[in-house]
Structures are given as C-alpha cells and as structure tokens.
Amino acid sequence: MHAPIHPKITTRQVFAIAGPAMVANLTTPLIGIVSTTAIGRLDDAALLGGVAMASVIFDCLFWLFAFLRMSTLAFTAQAQGAGEIKEYAAILVRGFIVAGLIGAALIALQVPLAAVTFQLMGGSEGVTRAAKAYFMIRIWSAPLALANYVILGWLVGQARANLALALQIVINLINMAATVLLVQVYGAGIAGAAIAAVLAETAGFAAGIVVAWQISQGGFAVPAATLFDRAKLMRMLTVNRDIMVRTAALIVVFLFFTAKGAREGDVTLAANSVLNNFLLVSAFFLDGLANAAQQLCGRAFGARDVRGFSDSTRLVLLWGIGFALVVSVLFALFGPALINLMTTSDDVRRYARAFLPFVILAPLPGVFAFGFDGIYVGATWAREMRNLMLASLAIFLATWWALSSFGNTGLWIALLGFYVARGGLQGLRYPALLRKTFKTA
C-alpha cells in the first residue's frame, strides 16, 4: 500500500477535471435532445410529445441507477487518496456486475414497466402510442448504458476526465449520425431514433472496455477474495442504496413535473419538454464542477486531508456561481432561437418562450444544489444526502400544492423552490458533517 497523498488543491486541478467533465456532461442529454429535435422537425405534436416523454422516462430510469457512476467515482477517488491503487480493478468489476444485473432486470420487466410508467404519465393516446414504440426498443440498451456509467465514474475517479469526455463524444456522435440517417433519410420515425440510441450506447461500451483494459494493464482479473470482500461489499451496497433513494426522490420531482404538464395538454407537455432540455444542459454543465468536487473531495477524504477537502468545496462553489451566471445569460440571449430550432410548431414555440424566464433563473440556485451533491458524494455522506433530498421533495410538493391554482406557472415556481431547498439544506448541514468526519474543532 502506498502512503496517502495530500496535494494542495488549486483552481487548475479543479478545471483539469471539471473542464472535460462539463463537456462530457453536456453531451449526456444529447441522445434525448437529438431524438426530440429530429422528430420535432416532422411537425407532429403527438410524435414530438411521445419521444419527449419517452426520453424523459429514460433519463429518469437510467438516472435512478446513477449511483453506479457516483459511487464508482467516489470509491475510486478515495482509493487513490489512500494509495490503494490495486483496488481500482475490483471497483470496476463490482460496478459491471451490478450494472449487468440491473440492466437484465429492466429488460425482463419491460412490459409491466412500460404499462405502469405510461399510465402514470397520463399523456394523450397519440403521445403514449409513440412513446411506447420508442421505449420498447431503447430499453435493450439498459445494460450497456449502465455499464457506461461505471466506466465514466471509474475514469473521472482517477482524474482521467479527458478519457471520459472522449467516450461521451463517441457515444453522441454515433447517436447523432444514426438518428439523422434513420429518421431523416430513411424515414424510420420514432423507431429509428430509438435504434440510434441503442447503437450509440453499444459503441460507447465497446470503446470504454478498450480504454479500461489499456489503463488496467494487467486486465480485469481480480482475486475472488478481493472482489467479494465483505466489508467493502457492504459499504458499497449501503452507499448505493442511500444514493438510489436520494435519486428516486429527485426523479419523483421531475416525473411529477412532466406528468402535470402532460395533463395540461400536448402543447404544454411538448413546451415543458423542450425547456426541460435546457434544464438538463444547465444541470449537466454545473455537474461538471460537481464531478470535480466528487473526485477532489473523495481523494482528500481517502487521504484524511481536511484542508484539501475544504479547499475543494470553496473553489467548486465559487467557480460554480460564475458559471451559473454565464449559463443564465446565454439562455437569455439564445433561448428563443434554440426553442425555434427544437420545434417547428408555432403553438409549442410560443408557450415555451413564455416560460423561458424560469429556465434562465434555474442555474443560480442550481450551483449549490449540484455543488453540494458532488461534495457529499465524494465524502460518501450518502445517508445525510438521502435524508436532505427527501426533505427537499416534501418542500417541492408542498409548494406545488399551495400554488396549484396557478397551473403551469405554479409548477415552475415549485421546481425552482426545490432547487433552493436542495442546496440550502445541504449547505446548512455541511459544517457539522465536516467536523464529524475529520474530527475538527
């Protein structure tokens, strides 16, 4: 075992991880965005609503298992900080096993899963029919998409964010090319968009295996005693469980948001879905800094370096505020043009522009929501993260209930309130957790 490392945390280190991670995260929602845009050009509100609904479902479904990326990143970074380099391969293989089991279960349960999900979403008959067609094809990418989460977390956990970016670019370039070819050239419609997503995830996994094999040098062979170490398995399962519950609460918010929009009609659903892509872009952008927090805080945690942990927290939040302001300005300047690009429906365009101010405001409270998420993940404060997210969910639902008479406006206000609650509650709890973890005065 190597001695723990205590490097000084600098802005350069933050951006060595955050820069590529920002770009990589920005490409993540592109599968849904490209599908939405390609179908949107067909000028059919029902098809657009269907692919938008199905894309949100997959974003949420795969997002539910994002603990595969987050915990893999945190455990890898902590192993790096503690000097346990030989643990890298075991962390990767454990992640693959869990991803494979979950992916296989999703495929096996696709029929009842689709039935329950679309019943809850409450879209019109045309929207639901289109969404089901997309869902039943793209679900076959589940094991590969989840395994890609593991690979990305493993790479960023080692501060190899450039490689993670390269893999994301591969996935999304193939998705964009295949979507345009299948939907626009061959007229495969919504099925073509789903097939393109499956092809993209498959190519990304193949490329990721090659990269991980090269990094591992000795391959993925891990002694059974190491792979199934009881203490490490139990810690992994506990952390994954708590992150999964936390993520489920987060998903409830966005599914609730989508479902309420769907009940307002196809135009409202389509407009909210277009704007949701803006939220995803800003969220994944800010999550690039959260990725830096996960890696740097995780490494400092493993090295028992309280100063490095505190410096990482400070730098991530300060830079996050700056980037949030930039994103808000860009949305204000280019939002209307982007809405026009994503849909040709005049009704959807007009409705989306009316609610654009909410999207412009969202990145500012998002800084603390996503920033503290990264800090908590890096320190594997998973139980506290779970509990505070559940409290934020309760605040969201209470706000919506109080403002439900305002329709879609009340829904957007509740969503912004949820962002504020997430960051605020975690920020208030942070000092006590820091003292407890590092036993400082």
N, C-alpha and C positions, 0 to 999 in steps of 0.2 A: 504494500500500500504506500502511495506517495503521501508526503506531508500536505496538509491542507494549504491552499493558496489564499493570499489576502491582497489582491491587486487593488490599487486605487481606482475608484470608479470615476470616469471622465465623460464629458459630453461626446467625445469621439467614440468611446466604447458603446455608449447608448445608440448612436446613429449607425455604428457598424452592424448592429443587429436590427435596429428599428427601420433604417432606410430600406434594405431589401425586404424586411417583413411587411412594411407598409405597402410596397408594390405587390408583394405576393398576396397579401390580404385583399388588396384592391381587386385582384383578378379572381378571387374566390367566388363572389356573386355573379361573375360574368356568365356562367353557364345559364343561370336563370334570366339574366338581362338579355343575353343574345337570343335565347328562345323567345322571350317576350317581344323583343324588337322584330325578329323575323316574322313571327305570327302577326304582330301588330300591323305590319305592312300589308297584310291581306285584307285589312279594313273590315274585319268581322268582330264586333264587340264580344260575342259569345266565345269565339275561339281565343281571343286575347284574354278574356276573363278566365277561361279554362286553363290555359298554360300558365297564367299568372298565379292562379290558385294552386295548381299542382307544384309550381316552382317554390311557392311559399311553404307548401307541405314538406317538400324535400329539404328545403333549407332548415325547417324546424325539426324534421325527423332525423337528419344527419347531425344537426346541431345538438340534439338530445344526447348524442354519444360523443360530443366534442371533448368529453373528459379523456378520450383516447389521445387526443393531441395535447391537452393541457397537462394531464398527469405525466405523460411521457416526457414532455418538455421539462417539467419541474423535477422529476426524479433524475433525469439525465444531467440537468444543471447542478443539482445537489451532489450527484456522484462526482461531477467534475470539480466542484468546490472542495469536496472531501478527499479528492485524489484517488477515487475508486474507479479508475479507468476501465478495469476489467468487467465492471458491472454494465457497461454500455450495451453489449450484445444481449445480455439477459433481459434488460429493459425493453429492447426492441422486439425480441421474440415473444415475451409476455404480452406485449401490445398486439402483435399479429394474431396470437391465439384468441384473445378477447375479441378483436375485430372480426375474425373469421366466424366465431360462434354467433356473434350478434347479427352479422350480415346474413348468415344462413337462416337464422330465425326469422328475419324480416322477409326473406324470400318465401319461406314456408308459410308465413302468415299473411301473405299479400292480399288475399281475397277478403278475409274479415277485416283486415287493417284498412283497406280501401273503403269498404262498406261503412265502417264506423266513422272514419275520418270525414268522408264526404257528406254523411248525414249531419255531422256536427257543423260542417262549414256552411251548409244551408244555401248554396248557390242555386241559380235557376237550372232548369232541366238541360238547356243547351250548354251552359258553362260546366255543369257536372259531367255530362257525357264527354266533353272534350278533355276535361281534367283526368277522368278515369283512363282514357286512351293513353295519355302521357304517362300516368302513374304506373300502369301495368307493364310498361316497357322499361322505364328508367329504374324501377325497383331492383332489376337484375344487376345494377352497378353497386349495390349496397356494400358487399364485402370489400370491393376494391376501393370505394370511396372512403370507407372507414380505415382500411389499411393505409391509405394515403395520409389520413390524419396522423397515424402513428409515425410514419416516415417524416412528415413535416415537423412534428413535435420533437422527434429524435435529433433531427438536423439543427433546428434552432436551439435546442437544449445544449448543443455543443458549440454554439455561436457560429454555426455554418449557415447563416441566413441566406447567403448568396446562392447556395445549392438549393435551398428550399424555394427561393424565387425562381430559379431555372426550371424546377419541376412544375411549379404552378403555371409558368409561361407555356410549357409543353402541353399541359392539360387544356389550357384555354385557347391556344392557337388551333389545336386539333378540333376542339369543340366549335370554334367559330367557323373554321373552314368546312367541317362536316355539316353544320347547321345550314349555312348558306347553300351548299351543294344539294343537300337533301330537301330542304324546304323551298328555296327559291328557284333552283334549277330543275330538280326532278319532281317538284310538286308533291312531296310526301307528307306535307302538312304537319300536324301536331305529332304524328308518329315519327317523322323524320327528325324533329327537334329532340325527342326522347332518345332515339337511336344514337344521335350525335353525342349526347351526354354520356351514354354507356361507352362508346368508343373512346371518348376523351379520358374517362377515369381508368379504363383498361391500359391505355398507353402511358398514363401517368404512373400507374403502379409498376409497370414493366421498367420504366426509366428509373423509378425510385429504388427498385431492387438492385439494379446495376450499380447505382451510386452508393447505396448502403453496403453492398458487397465490397466495393473498392475501398471504402473507408474502414471497414472491419478488417481488411487484410486477411486475417485468419478465417474469415467466413462467419457464419452464424451458429456454429457449433457451441453449445453451452452445456456443461455438465448438468445432469438432472437435479442433483442436489442443490446447485446454484439457482437453476431456473425455478424450482419449486420450493425455495427457502420459505419456511412457514411464516416467519416474522415479516419478510418483505412482501410476500403474497397478501397477508392480512392487511398490511399498511396500504398496499396498492388498492385492494378491494374497498377498504374503508374510505380512502380519499376519493376513489372513483364513484362510490355510492353517493357521497355528500355532494360532489360536483354535479352528478347526474340529477339529483333532486333540485339543486340550485338551478341547473339549466332547464329542467322541466318547468319550474316556476316562471322562468324567463320566456319559455316557449308559450306557456299559457297566455301571457300578456299579448304576444304577437298573433297567436291564433284567435284569441278573443277579439283583438283589433280587426283582423281580417274577416272574421265571422260577422261582426256587427256591420262592417262595411258592405258585406255581401247581402245582408238583409235590407240595406238601403237601396238595392238595385244594381244592375250590371254596370251602369256608368260609374257609380260611386265605388264599386269594387275595383273596376279597372283603373280609375284615377288613383285610389289609395295604393293599388299595387304598383303603379308607375312611381309614385312618390316613395313607396317602401324601398324601391331600388336605390333611391337617393340616400335613405337612411342606412341601407346596407353598405353603400360605398363609404359614407362618413364613419360608420361604425368600424368597418374593417380597416379604414385608414388610421383611426385613433388606436385600434387594436394592435397596429404595428408597434406603437410605443409600449402598449401593454405587453407585447411579446418581449420587448427589451427588458421590461420590469420582471417578467417571469424568469428570464434567463439570468439576469444580473442579481436579482433578489434570491433566486434559487441557489446560485453559486455562492453568494455571501452567506446564505443560510447553512449550506453544507460546510463552509469554511468557518462557521461561527464568527463571522465578521460583522459586528453591529454597525460600524461606521460605513462599510461598503453598502450595507442594506439601506441605511438612512440616506446616503448619498444617491443611491439608485432611485429611491422614492422621490426625493426632491427634484432631481433632474427630469425624471419622466413626467411629473405633474407640471413643472414649469414649461417644458417644451410642448406638452400637450395643449396647454392654454393657447400658445402661439399658433399651433397648427389648427386648432379648432376655429380660431378667428379667420384664418386663411380659407378653410373649407366653407365657412359661412358666407364669406364674401364671394367665393366662386359660385356657390349655389344662387346667391342673389343676382349675380351678373349673367350667368349662363343657364339658370334653371329653366326659364321659358323655352329657350331653344332646345334644350335636352328633352323636355316634355314633347315638343313637336316632333323630335326625331324618333321617339319611342312609340308614338301612336299617330295614326292619321285621322282618328275620329275627332271631329270638332267638339262634340259634347264632352268627351273624356279630357281633351286638352283644356277646355275652359274650366272644368271642375277642378282639375289638378292644379292649375295656376292659382285658383282661389285659395288653396290650402298650402301653397308653397312657403309662405312665411313660417309655418310651423317647422318645416324641414330646415329652413335657414337657421332657426334658433336651436335646433336639437344638438349640434356638435358641442355647444358650450357646457351644458350640464353633462354631456357625454364624456368629457375629459375625465372627470372624477369617477364616473361610473366604470369606464373601461380601465382607467389607470389603476384604481384600487383593485379591480378584478385581477389585473396582472400581478400586483404586489401580493395579494392574498394567495394566488395560485403558486407563485414562486416559493412562498413560505409554507405551502400546503396547510394554510389555515382554512381547510375545507369546511369544517363543521360551522365555524363562525360565518363563512361566506354563504353557506346554505341558509342559516337562520336569518341573516340580514336580507337575503333575497326574498324569503317568504314574507318578511315584514313589508318589503317594498311592493310585493304583489298585492298585499292587503290594502296598502295605500292607493295603489292604482285602481283597484276595484271600487273602493270607497269613493274616490274622486269621480270615476265614471258614473256611479250611481247618483251622486249629488248633481252631476251635470248632464244626465241622460236626456233631459228635455231639450238640450241644445243640439242633439243629433250628432252629426259627424264632427262638428266643432268641439263638443264636449269630449268626444272620443280622443281627439288630438291633444286637447289640454291634459287629459288623464295620462296620455303617453309621455308627454313632457314632464309631468309630475313624477312619473315613475323613474325617469332618468335622474331627476333631482334626488329622489329618495334613495336610490341605489348608491350614488356617490356620497351623499351626506351621511347616511348611516355607517357606511364602511369607514369614512373619514373620522367620524366620532369614536369608533371602536379601535382604530389603528394604534393610538399611543399605548393603550393598555396591553394590547397583544404584543407590541414591540418590547415592552418592559418584561412581560411574562416569558417571551421566547428567549430573549438574551439575558434575562435576569439583571436588567439595569435598574438604577435607582430612579 
